[in-house]
């Protein structure tokens, strides 16, 4: 642990050195503003001249950025790009038990390096027709402990984007996207990650999306049909597979079919209103417990996002769910909100407060499950660490958070144009305590605990970014011994784009 923190500390120091050196080398100060008196004495401007060409880049970084941008459109009918993400991740006591071997090894803490590369291209053979593809691969090297087999885990090479996009179909304001694609609706509370089993490697859906834009009423309607397979093959074959770990083909725990109607209206100034209906049908493929679900879920909801004035921003979303899940009737509801104050000062200080409520399964209601289902929202929405805790404590599947009441406050600041710090403090509760009577959980405690997240991000150049993330979870009386140890996650990342 000490050695690991030392390594991350050195990485943090290196990033902060860049933060102090690079701005002086490559940033240009904004011109000083003229005083009112100077403006009043300024002579009338001369007739406008022809626009002057953009200034030539002066530093080698600017020249490299410009050259990269120029290479991305080799012809009028093709665009391409690539990225490389390198992460070093450390995880300690995710099961809240210092003696637990919850990581599947002989230690309760582990460290791995993740290397993900992607290449994508868009071909436009004729106007209003785009062919999109992206190829993805990730490998993972375990650096601790030394009993992981294999230490170097080669994942599959897959198409995580492969679709055709048709715009202005039949001369109408209709856009069709057919095939494998990323779909993010709203803040991603319910629809973002179609492949939660592989973490952040991919988030794709095999889907057909039709978007109709009615400009006269400032309204957009999205109609989406989803057909996801639990393994990597789905409707698109693998490019290459490695057979060292059979379950690495899994993208989720069940086959899924879904339909989404998502309406967006922007007729009110500085306001976006969404109304939606989501249907999700799942058929179990990975065995229980915490495997797949047999489910048929209907979700109705609404979302509003807006500006109160130049400083205050807000967002709020609520939904209700009904249907059937694993032989029980489902009846659940959830609410998610955030209020942000922007100081509009030179360092872009911002304060925020968030509140979220997700219903839990009420004890004593035999045959009915009131537990909230996050649908395709199983991703680290506010914590990278807590999505591991819910699975390693035996509560739910990874990132499947339910029975939750969350109150959070946060602050972010930009000391320079390239450096951002963010800190958030979360109080977590289990209002229903639907785990009462289960080993490791209390019979009447409802305080899940406290979560602290600290994040520093730095934009080295236009095409190179990095961050350091630290998270700490302090369990409350929702848990009982031996689940009373602090969980920790540390991550350093470098991200290159082309």
C-alpha distance (Angstrom), angle and dihedral (degrees) to the residues before:
residue distance angle dihedral
X1 . . .
X2 3.83 . .
X3 3.80 91.1 .
X4 3.79 90.7 49.4
X5 3.79 94.1 49.6
X6 3.80 88.4 48.5
X7 3.79 91.4 55.1
X8 3.79 92.6 48.6
X9 3.80 90.5 46.1
X10 3.80 90.4 55.7
X11 3.79 90.0 49.0
X12 3.79 89.8 50.1
X13 3.79 90.7 50.0
X14 3.79 90.6 50.5
X15 3.80 91.7 50.9
X16 3.79 91.9 48.5
X17 3.80 90.1 50.1
X18 3.79 88.2 55.9
X19 3.79 87.5 47.3
X20 3.80 90.8 59.9
X21 3.81 99.0 36.8
X22 3.81 104.3 39.6
X23 3.82 98.0 53.4
X24 3.79 90.0 55.6
X25 3.78 90.6 48.4
X26 3.79 102.5 44.1
X27 3.82 110.4 14.7
X28 3.80 121.1 93.1
X29 3.78 118.4 -147.9
X30 3.79 117.9 -121.2
X31 3.85 113.9 -106.0
X32 3.79 115.9 -97.9
X33 3.80 115.4 -99.6
X34 3.81 117.5 -114.0
X35 3.79 118.3 -118.2
X36 3.83 120.0 -112.8
X37 3.81 89.8 -108.6
X38 3.78 92.3 52.4
X39 3.78 90.3 49.4
X40 3.81 91.6 51.5
X41 3.81 91.0 52.1
X42 3.78 95.0 47.3
X43 3.83 112.3 112.8
X44 3.78 120.1 -118.8
X45 3.79 111.3 -78.4
X46 3.78 120.1 -102.0
X47 3.79 119.6 -114.8
X48 3.78 111.4 -71.2
X49 3.77 114.0 -89.7
X50 3.76 127.3 -147.8
X51 3.79 111.0 -75.5
X52 3.77 112.1 -92.2
X53 3.80 118.9 -125.4
X54 3.78 119.0 -95.1
X55 3.80 111.9 -86.5
X56 3.76 116.4 -96.6
X57 3.81 114.4 -108.4
X58 3.78 112.2 -101.0
X59 3.81 107.1 -169.4
X60 3.78 124.8 61.9
X61 3.82 88.6 -118.4
X62 3.82 91.9 56.9
X63 3.79 90.6 46.1
X64 3.80 91.5 50.4
X65 3.82 91.5 48.8
X66 3.80 91.1 49.7
X67 3.80 92.6 48.4
X68 3.81 92.0 50.0
X69 3.81 90.8 51.0
X70 3.80 91.2 49.9
X71 3.81 92.7 53.0
X72 3.82 94.0 54.7
X73 3.82 95.3 76.0
X74 3.80 105.6 44.3
X75 3.82 92.6 162.5
X76 3.79 137.7 13.1
X77 3.81 90.5 -106.1
X78 3.83 100.2 46.5
X79 3.81 137.9 58.8
X80 3.78 125.2 175.6
X81 3.79 142.6 174.0
X82 3.80 144.6 165.8
X83 3.77 141.5 -157.2
X84 3.78 139.4 -162.4
X85 3.81 123.2 -155.8
X86 3.81 120.8 -168.3
X87 3.81 118.1 -173.6
X88 3.79 132.3 -179.9
X89 3.81 108.9 -162.2
X90 3.79 131.2 -173.9
X91 3.82 122.7 -170.1
X92 3.81 125.7 -174.5
X93 3.84 129.6 -174.2
X94 3.82 97.1 -16.2
X95 3.81 87.1 167.4
X96 3.84 89.8 54.7
X97 3.82 89.4 -119.4
X98 3.79 119.2 108.2
X99 3.81 90.2 -159.1
X100 3.80 95.1 47.5
X101 3.78 122.6 109.5
X102 3.80 89.5 -152.1
X103 3.78 92.3 140.0
X104 3.80 89.4 67.6
X105 3.80 92.4 -111.4
X106 3.80 136.9 89.3
X107 3.81 90.4 -91.7
X108 3.78 133.0 63.7
X109 3.79 91.7 -136.5
X110 3.76 131.4 54.8
X111 3.78 141.6 -177.8
X112 3.78 130.6 -156.5
X113 3.79 140.2 169.3
X114 3.80 117.4 -134.7
X115 3.80 120.9 -159.0
X116 3.80 116.5 -172.2
X117 3.79 125.0 178.7
X118 3.81 128.0 -175.0
X119 3.81 134.7 -178.7
X120 3.79 123.9 -171.2
X121 3.77 140.1 177.8
X122 3.80 139.6 -176.0
X123 3.79 120.1 -150.7
X124 3.81 120.6 -164.7
X125 3.82 107.5 -169.7
X126 3.82 92.3 169.3
X127 3.78 135.0 7.5
X128 3.83 115.7 -71.1
X129 3.82 93.3 11.7
X130 3.82 119.6 103.4
X131 3.80 126.6 178.8
X132 3.82 109.4 -158.0
X133 3.79 128.7 -168.3
X134 3.78 136.3 165.9
X135 3.80 127.1 -177.0
X136 3.82 118.7 -153.1
X137 3.80 136.0 -171.1
X138 3.79 133.2 167.5
X139 3.78 131.9 -173.2
X140 3.79 126.6 -168.0
X141 3.81 126.8 -154.5
X142 3.82 118.1 -164.5
X143 3.80 111.6 -144.7
X144 3.83 95.0 175.5
X145 2.96 135.1 65.2
X146 3.78 106.1 20.9
X147 3.82 97.6 -143.0
X148 3.81 97.1 76.1
X149 3.79 111.1 118.6
X150 2.94 113.7 -123.4
X151 3.80 101.1 19.6
X152 3.81 88.9 -165.1
X153 3.79 108.9 50.0
X154 3.79 114.3 -165.1
X155 3.79 112.2 -158.9
X156 3.79 125.7 -155.4
X157 3.78 124.3 -81.0
X158 3.80 105.7 -122.3
X159 3.76 144.4 170.1
X160 3.79 102.2 -115.8
X161 3.82 89.4 175.2
X162 3.80 124.4 35.5
X163 3.78 116.7 144.6
X164 3.77 148.2 121.5
X165 3.80 119.3 -122.7
X166 3.81 120.2 -157.7
X167 3.81 118.7 -169.4
X168 3.81 128.9 -167.5
X169 3.80 89.7 15.2
X170 3.80 109.1 -157.5
X171 3.80 89.8 -6.7
X172 3.82 91.3 -62.2
X173 3.84 130.6 119.3
X174 3.81 88.8 -101.6
X175 3.81 124.2 124.5
X176 3.80 122.5 -167.7
X177 3.82 124.5 -164.4
X178 3.80 112.8 -173.8
X179 3.80 122.8 -173.9
X180 3.81 139.0 16.8
X181 3.81 110.5 -5.0
X182 3.80 145.3 145.9
X183 3.82 114.8 -103.0
X184 3.81 122.1 -168.6
X185 3.80 117.7 172.5
X186 3.80 121.3 -169.6
X187 3.80 111.0 -36.8
X188 3.81 91.5 -21.6
X189 3.80 92.1 -104.4
X190 3.82 91.7 139.8
X191 3.81 105.6 4.3
X192 3.81 123.3 43.5
X193 3.82 114.7 86.3
X194 3.80 118.3 53.6
X195 3.83 92.3 172.8
X196 3.84 108.1 46.2
X197 3.81 95.8 157.0
X198 3.83 93.5 73.1
X199 3.81 96.2 50.6
X200 3.79 114.3 -135.6
X201 3.81 95.6 -21.1
X202 3.81 92.5 100.6
X203 3.81 138.2 -5.3
X204 3.81 101.3 -174.4
X205 3.79 132.5 144.2
X206 3.80 127.8 -154.9
X207 3.77 95.9 -134.2
X208 3.77 152.6 132.6
X209 3.80 113.9 -124.9
X210 3.80 124.0 -170.2
X211 3.81 117.5 -171.6
X212 3.80 120.2 -170.0
X213 3.80 118.5 -171.2
X214 3.81 117.6 -156.8
X215 3.81 100.1 -170.4
X216 3.79 94.5 178.7
X217 3.82 90.1 67.9
X218 3.84 97.1 28.5
X219 3.79 90.3 -118.4
X220 3.81 133.6 134.7
X221 3.79 124.4 -166.9
X222 3.81 122.4 -160.0
X223 3.80 120.4 -163.6
X224 3.81 111.6 -171.1
X225 3.80 130.4 -177.9
X226 3.84 116.2 -167.7
X227 3.80 129.1 -163.2
X228 3.81 110.3 174.5
X229 3.80 127.2 175.3
X230 3.79 122.3 -148.5
X231 3.82 92.3 -127.5
X232 3.78 132.3 56.5
X233 3.78 94.9 -100.2
X234 3.77 101.0 65.9
X235 3.77 110.3 137.9
X236 3.83 92.6 -29.4
X237 3.82 121.3 62.6
X238 3.79 121.8 -125.9
X239 3.79 117.7 -101.2
X240 3.80 92.3 -145.1
X241 3.80 134.2 -10.6
X242 3.81 134.0 -158.9
X243 3.81 117.6 -151.2
X244 3.80 101.1 -152.8
X245 3.84 95.6 103.0
X246 3.83 116.5 27.2
X247 3.81 95.7 -159.8
X248 3.78 93.9 56.4
X249 3.80 88.5 86.5
X250 3.81 88.7 67.3
X251 3.79 117.7 106.2
X252 3.81 95.4 173.1
X253 3.80 138.7 -9.5
X254 3.80 99.5 -101.1
X255 3.78 143.7 23.7
X256 3.79 109.4 -97.4
X257 3.77 138.1 -158.0
X258 3.77 121.4 -175.1
X259 3.78 147.3 168.8
X260 3.81 126.9 -157.8
X261 3.79 131.1 -170.6
X262 3.82 108.1 -171.0
X263 3.82 120.2 179.1
X264 3.81 123.2 -166.8
X265 3.81 124.6 -169.4
X266 3.83 124.9 -176.3
X267 3.80 100.4 171.7
X268 3.83 92.6 117.9
X269 3.80 115.8 76.7
X270 3.83 113.9 -97.2
X271 3.80 90.2 -6.6
X272 3.80 135.4 111.7
X273 3.80 120.6 -166.9
X274 3.81 123.3 -168.8
X275 3.77 130.0 -171.1
X276 3.78 121.7 -176.8
X277 3.77 150.1 175.1
X278 3.82 119.4 -158.4
X279 3.80 126.9 -173.0
X280 3.79 120.4 -169.2
X281 3.80 126.1 -178.1
X282 3.81 119.5 -174.5
X283 3.81 133.9 -173.1
X284 3.82 117.6 -163.5
X285 3.80 117.0 -114.5
X286 3.82 102.6 155.2
X287 3.85 112.3 61.5
X288 3.79 123.6 -110.0
X289 2.97 145.8 -80.1
X290 3.79 96.9 77.1
X291 3.75 90.5 -11.9
X292 3.77 127.1 110.9
X293 3.79 128.0 -29.2
X294 3.76 133.2 -133.4
X295 3.78 99.5 -141.7
X296 3.77 146.7 149.2
X297 3.82 110.6 -167.0
X298 3.80 132.6 179.7
X299 3.82 117.7 -164.3
X300 3.80 126.6 -172.1
X301 3.79 119.2 -175.1
X302 3.79 150.3 148.0
X303 3.80 135.6 -146.0
X304 3.80 133.3 -166.9
X305 3.80 127.4 -170.4
X306 3.78 125.6 179.2
X307 3.78 154.2 135.2
X308 3.80 118.8 -99.4
X309 3.82 90.0 -168.8
X310 3.81 137.8 -37.8
X311 3.82 91.4 -58.9
X312 3.80 108.2 30.8
X313 3.82 123.7 70.6
X314 3.78 129.0 174.0
X315 3.77 142.8 -177.1
X316 3.79 131.2 -174.2
X317 3.80 132.9 176.5
X318 3.79 132.5 178.9
X319 3.81 134.2 176.9
X320 3.78 142.7 173.6
X321 3.81 126.9 -147.1
X322 3.78 134.5 -158.8
X323 3.79 137.4 164.6
X324 3.81 133.2 80.0
X325 3.80 134.0 -48.6
X326 3.80 127.6 -179.2
X327 3.79 93.9 -21.5
X328 3.80 96.2 -45.4
X329 3.77 132.7 101.3
X330 3.82 111.1 -107.9
X331 3.80 123.0 -140.0
X332 3.83 114.3 160.9
X333 3.78 142.1 143.1
X334 3.79 139.9 -167.4
X335 3.81 143.0 -172.3
X336 3.81 131.8 -163.0
X337 3.82 129.0 -176.8
X338 3.79 146.0 161.8
X339 3.81 135.6 -170.2
X340 3.81 118.2 -162.8
X341 3.80 131.7 -169.8
X342 3.81 116.3 -159.5
X343 3.79 113.9 -160.7
X344 3.83 91.9 -160.1
X345 3.81 89.0 -144.9
X346 3.85 127.1 142.5
X347 3.83 91.6 -88.9
X348 3.82 95.2 45.1
X349 3.80 95.1 -123.9
X350 3.80 113.1 -167.9
X351 3.80 133.4 -176.2
X352 3.79 124.0 -164.0
X353 3.78 140.2 -179.2
X354 3.82 123.2 -162.7
X355 3.78 134.1 -168.3
X356 3.80 126.2 -172.0
X357 3.80 131.9 175.2
X358 3.82 125.8 -171.3
X359 3.79 118.8 177.9
X360 3.80 121.3 -122.3
X361 3.78 132.8 -149.2
X362 3.80 107.2 -81.5
X363 3.82 114.4 -132.7
X364 3.77 114.8 -121.8
X365 3.82 97.2 30.5
X366 3.77 97.5 110.8
X367 3.79 113.6 -161.1
X368 3.81 93.7 14.7
X369 3.80 126.7 91.8
X370 3.81 116.2 -160.6
X371 3.82 93.4 179.9
X372 3.80 115.7 128.5
X373 3.82 116.5 -116.5
X374 3.84 114.6 -149.5
X375 3.86 92.0 -154.8
X376 3.84 105.8 -163.2
X377 3.80 92.7 -9.8
X378 3.82 96.6 95.5
X379 3.81 98.7 127.6
X380 3.86 134.7 101.4
X381 3.79 96.9 -77.3
X382 3.81 95.1 165.1
X383 3.82 105.2 -4.9
X384 3.80 135.8 35.2
X385 3.82 90.5 -166.1
X386 3.79 101.7 48.4
X387 3.81 93.8 57.4
X388 3.82 86.5 65.0
X389 3.81 93.6 44.5
X390 3.81 94.4 59.5
X391 3.82 91.2 56.9
X392 3.83 99.7 38.0
X393 3.81 91.8 51.2
X394 3.81 88.7 52.2
X395 3.80 93.9 -116.4
X396 3.82 103.3 119.1
X397 3.79 143.3 -26.9
X398 3.80 118.7 -67.8
X399 3.82 111.2 -63.2
X400 3.82 91.1 -3.5
X401 3.78 99.3 130.6
X402 3.80 120.7 179.8
X403 3.84 137.5 149.4
X404 3.80 90.2 45.9
X405 3.77 138.9 149.0
X406 3.81 111.7 -178.2
X407 3.79 129.0 -176.2
X408 3.81 115.4 -179.3
X409 3.79 138.9 174.0
X410 3.78 124.2 -165.7
X411 3.79 145.1 177.2
X412 3.79 132.7 -161.5
X413 3.81 132.5 -176.1
X414 3.83 137.9 178.7
X415 3.82 110.1 -145.5
X416 3.82 87.9 -179.3
X417 3.79 135.2 11.3
X418 3.79 88.4 -98.0
X419 3.81 104.5 37.8
X420 3.83 125.4 72.2
X421 3.79 129.8 178.8
X422 3.82 123.2 -165.7
X423 3.81 130.3 -179.2
X424 3.82 127.7 -177.8
X425 3.80 133.0 -177.7
X426 3.82 119.3 -160.0
X427 3.80 130.9 -167.3
X428 3.80 109.0 -158.7
X429 3.80 127.4 -162.5
X430 3.81 137.4 177.7
X431 3.83 102.0 -143.9
X432 3.81 93.7 -173.2
X433 3.82 101.9 31.5
X434 3.79 91.6 -149.2
X435 3.84 89.7 175.4
X436 3.82 94.4 67.0
X437 3.80 110.4 138.6
X438 3.81 93.5 24.2
X439 3.80 118.7 119.6
X440 3.79 111.4 -95.6
X441 3.82 93.9 21.1
X442 3.80 127.1 91.8
X443 3.77 124.3 -119.4
X444 3.79 96.7 -126.7
X445 3.83 109.3 7.4
X446 3.79 115.4 118.6
X447 3.82 102.9 176.1
X448 3.80 108.2 99.8
X449 3.79 93.5 -174.6
X450 3.79 146.0 -111.5
X451 3.79 126.8 -54.2
X452 3.80 126.2 -164.1
X453 3.81 120.9 -169.7
X454 3.82 124.1 -173.0
X455 3.80 122.1 -175.0
X456 3.82 132.3 179.7
X457 3.82 118.4 -175.6
X458 3.79 128.4 -175.4
X459 3.81 131.5 -171.4
X460 3.79 103.9 -148.1
X461 3.79 92.2 -179.8
X462 3.78 137.3 -20.4
X463 3.82 88.9 -82.4
X464 3.81 102.5 33.9
X465 3.80 126.8 63.7
X466 3.77 136.2 163.3
X467 3.77 142.3 -175.6
X468 3.78 143.5 -171.6
X469 3.81 118.2 -147.5
X470 3.82 128.2 -169.3
X471 3.80 124.3 -177.9
X472 3.80 130.9 178.4
X473 3.81 127.2 -174.3
X474 3.82 120.9 -164.4
X475 3.83 109.9 -164.7
X476 3.81 121.3 -132.4
X477 3.81 134.5 -158.1
X478 3.81 93.1 -66.8
X479 3.81 83.3 84.2
X480 3.80 129.3 53.9
X481 3.79 133.5 -159.0
X482 2.90 131.1 -27.4
X483 3.84 87.2 26.1
X484 3.80 95.0 72.5
X485 3.82 103.6 103.1
X486 3.79 128.0 108.6
X487 3.81 115.8 -102.8
X488 3.79 118.4 -144.3
X489 3.78 136.8 -169.6
X490 3.81 126.1 -174.8
X491 3.79 124.4 -178.4
X492 3.79 136.5 177.1
X493 3.81 119.8 -171.1
X494 3.78 138.5 -175.0
X495 3.80 116.9 -168.5
X496 3.81 124.9 -168.4
X497 3.80 124.9 -171.3
X498 3.79 130.4 -170.1
